[in-house]
Amino acid sequence: MTGTAPPDTRADVQQHRSINQRIADELGARPDQVGSAVALLDEGSTVPFVARYRKEATGGLDDAQLRTLEERLRYLRELEERRGVILESIRSQGKLDEALQGRIEAAESKARLEDIYLPYKPKRRTKAMIAREQGLEPLADLLLGDPTRDPHTEAAAYVTTESGDGEGAVVADAGAALEGARSILVERIGENADLVGGLRERMWSRGRLVTKAREGKENDQAAAKFADYFEFSEKFTTLPSHRILAVFRGETEEALDVALDAGDDEEPTSYERMIAVEYGIADQGRAADAWLLGVVRWAWRTRLQTALGIDIRVRLRSAAEEGAIGVFATNLRDLLLAAPAGTRATIGLDPGLRTGVKVAVVDATGKVLDTAVIYPHEPRNDRAGALKVLTALCTKHSVELVAIGNGTASRETDALAGELIKANPGLKLTKVMVSEAGASVYSASAYASAELPDMDVSLRGAVSIARRLQDPLAELVKIDPKSIGVGQYQHDLPESSLSRSLDSVVEDCVNAVGVDVNSASAPLLRRVSGISESLAGAIVAHRDANGPFQSRTALTQVPRLGPKAFEQCAGFLRIRDGEEPLDVTGVHPESYPVVRRMVERTKIDVSGLMGNSARLHQIKPKDYVDGTVGLPTITDILTELEKPGRDPRPAFRTATFAEGVHKISDLRPGMLLEGVVTNVAAFGAFVDVGVHQDGLVHVSAMSKDFVSDPRDVVKSGDVVKVKVLEVDEARKRISLTLRLDDEPGSGPRGGGRPQEGRGGSGSGDRGGRPGGRQGGRPGGGAQGGGRPGGGKPGGGNRRDDRKQSAPSNDAMAEALRRAGFGKG
């Protein structure tokens, strides 16, 4: 929801129309579409519900458009609220006239609104205020209005020797009078909203971010991760989010000095000339011209440049945070919608050395059947005993899948699983490497304690690893999305914005897939449209007390699940083998009568229609459109009946890692390997190829064509084929390419931008467990899905506009390693 709808007064109706029109223009939609969507959200409907079941009302706005609408609606309502506060403040001062009110009402951004409000904003006592109290404003007006007057001559008339009523009313000499007049004009210039706005945009389009090593930090080991920013410059408009955040982090850690260069070395600057033109100031040899030009210079260099520098910093950080949150959200969506292995008995192995490998067996539904701890690695090296235990467990519980966590000792454990499979061909086991990001968070959580109360914390991680392979979405929703760690600089991002974005992603993913109400956990249920945390608990409690739900309508018996909650959630909840065949589909109960009409006309029962493509294709959607149900809904119903309960996630497949490639020293330039994309950043993608270190495919090595966004080519979880370009074992650096005809040692082709990721371009926040590595998965088979071979072709990249030459591949990789993307 976007907050309570404002009261329906005439002014509010006009405000609604204005907001709806702006959002419609931004979305490329009609105002009536936006108006309907806003009304539904204000009534308590969720984005997934509106996107799926109210297409007639919104004209088919999809979930992405509705999320954008929701964010813009929040911003514009905050803008309107602030506008009202400002109008009331100025009105109470008796300074609100029709022209000023018109300017305030026309302001389309918070920045513009604050620029207009600045002269009227209550402020602490300023030099300009004191100068006005000294009676110096007429002097300022005189010199500005008639530059032929001599400043010192005119100022002499304002010299006073006795104190007046105001504090500091004495004007000791002509110099003091001119200083006061200057303060008045500088404040006037600084509060000119139109001028300030123009100067800000000019500085944004021409200025550069300039950094250098802080004095004494050039050889500081702690500051070394920012080495590529020790002498750096780039235009504000081309800075990607990861560089901005890296620079600001370097400044916070006192490794870098950061300056904002206005991008103008002329004398006077173009900014000063803009100010002079605004006030009709020019060097025409008149008596006051030099003094007035000095005022302009003073206004720019002591007030405006500093103030606008702060604004630019805020703008840079806001843009970077928005970009980084977008990266996090995209990667999280890919991870949540990764291919599920399905309902197959699975054994989870949580690797460890001294503490042993924790083992948990779960059945096809995720129920824990058995646990154990084995010690196949150093220091005990009980490999035979470990294989005996694993063989017995797999045989006893008819295990099909072996899920191996990607933490410490994962490669050794993967090799053990390989021996298990080789020694027991009749078991037909498949081993898969699984990301254990956030597993430790789950293990120690209150929910894990309630779900597995009698199990040791260390064993809960193995359970989670096994379940993640079966259904990544169902298991990962039990963890705070921020703990999954697939973003850049997540600890530098605003908590509220990040949480809101990630929660939206989780909600959209869960509702896109649908949830089996009879097997879902409370954390999964609470992500369903219309279901709160308390209501999720009530559903589980009712299910435990009364047995599985036999129909969707039985949900109304759950305490506190009223008509509105049922409307919002029913279509996303699935009931298998229940009383109503349609309950396993995404058809909403409110549309069941439409299906009944189809049954009557076709003379085929519901079960006979479901999955019957030939017969469904003969049905004409327009025949079922009436005053309550439109064509979009009818079309969706037929689609759902054709593939009832269809899972939108990709088919499960695994990467096949090369035999004999277990560690970085086994890699050789020119090798062709299969791997899984573990993370995607603005500068490229990290790929697990079966060793203890992820390799980097830089954006310039993704395609022969232009690539503006790496996510256009790959996403997290994709199984891809790559070629090894370079291996630096000492630095734990692997350079890869998706262009399989690239030759090792050749420079980037395709017009790629210079290597990125300097100074910690990725935070390394992979969400790994203590003792585990950051920087990606080690080897093993790895879970994947989606686009084999790296997806659609993308391309190289534009060349960055910067003063110094691009760093080499080595420098880029070193910066990434120091930042946490890699094991150092």
Secondary structure, 3 states (H helix, E strand, C coil): CCCCCCCCCHHHHHHHHHHHHHHHHHHCCCHHHHHHHHHHHHCCCCHHHHHHHCHHHHCCCCHHHHHHHHHHHHHHHHHHHHHHHHHHHHHHCCCCCHHHHHHHHHCCCHHHHHHHHHHHCCCCCCHHHHHHHCCCHHHHHHHHHCCCCCHHHHHHCCCCCCCCCCCCCCCCCHHHHHHHHHHHHHHHHHCCHHHHHHHHHHHHHHCEEEEEECCCCCCCCCCHHHHHHCEEEEEHHHCCHHHHHHHHHHHHCCCEEEEEECCCCCCCCHHHHHHHHHCCCCCCCCCCHHHHHHHHHHHHHHHHHHHHHHHHHHHHHHHHHHHHHHHHHHHHHHHHCCCCCCCCCEEEEECCCCCCEEEEEECCCCCEEEEEEECCCCCCCCHHHHHHHHHHHHHHCCCCEEEEECCCCHHHHHHHHHHHHHHCHHHCCEEEEECCCCHHHHHCCHHHHHHCCCCCHHHHHHHHHHHHHHCHHHHHCCCCHHHHCCCCCHHHCCHHHHHHHHHHHHHHHHHHHCEECCCCCHHHHCCCCCCCHHHHHHHHHHHHHHCCCCCHHHHHHCCCCCHHHHHHHHHHEECCCCCCHHHHCCCCHHHHHHHHHHHHHHCCCHHHHCCCHHHHHCCCHHHHCCCCCCHHHHHHHHHHHHCCCCCCCCCCEEECCCCCCCCHHHCCCCCEEEEEEEEEECCEEEEECCCCCCEEEEHHHCCCCECCCHHHCCCCCEEEEEEEEEEECCCCEEEEECCCCCCCCCCCCCCCCCCCCCCCCCCCCCCCCCCCCCCCCCCCCEEEECCHHHCCCCCECCCCCECCCCCCHHHHHHHHHHHCCCCC
